């Protein structure tokens, strides 16, 4: 399939998103920020499917917006993105 993610990109995204969700639950804002930055970079440069890229970028924006006030919501955003990638 043309929009399919390369295995190394999928693996990297899943590891990052898992790490970010754990960090959000621990209220580790710096780690979440780093994870979100890395996911955004991968989405921009390695995800060719426009729909998946836009969903990832939307999730990253929402994770950044909710981290301070609602870290558990941030964790849910990151986990939802991981499910999207795992199901792709």
N, C-alpha and C positions, 0 to 999 in steps of 0.2 A: 504494500500500500504506500502511496506517495506521502501521506501525512504521518506515517508511523514513526515513533520515536526510536532512534538508535538505542541499542541495549545499554551502552555506557552512559548515555544521557538519562535514560530511565532510572538506572541504578543510582546515579549521582543525585537526581532529583528526589528519589524516594529516601535516600539516606539523609539528605539535607532537611527534608520536610519532617522526617521522624525526629531528628535532632532538634529542630525548631519547636515542634509541638511539646517535646519534653522540657525544653528551656522555658517555654511560655508557662507551663504548669508550675515551674519553679520560680517564675517571675524574674528570669534572667534576661533582662531587656537587651543587653549588649549581644548576647548570643543570638537572640531572635533577630535583631537588626542585621547581624552578619549573615544569617541564614537567608533572610528575605532578600538582601542585596545579591547573594549568590544565585538564588532562584531567579531573580529578575534578569541577571546577566545571562544565565543559561537559556531562559525563555527568549530573550532578544536574539541570541546568537546561535542557538542550537535547536530550537523548536520551529520546524518549518510549517506545521499546521496552524493556520491563523486562529482558528477557534480555540484550540488548546492554549496557544500563546496568550490570547486575550483573557482566557479564564484564569490562567496562572498570574498574569499581571494584575487582574482585578483582585484576586485572592491576596496577593502581596500588599496591594494598597490597603485593603481592609485589615489585614494583619497589623500593618503599621499603625493604622488609625485606632485600633482597639487595644493594643498591647498594654498601655499604661493603666487604663481604667478597667479593662475586661480581659485579663490574660487568658482566662479559660475559653473565651470566645475566640481569641487569637489561636489557641491550640486547636480549636475546632476548624477554623479556616484552613490551617496547615494540614490537618488530617483529611479534610475534604479534598484538598489539592492532591494529596498522596493517593487517595482513592481514585481520583480522576486519572492520574498517571498510571496507577496499577491496572486500571480497567482499559486503558488505551491499547 
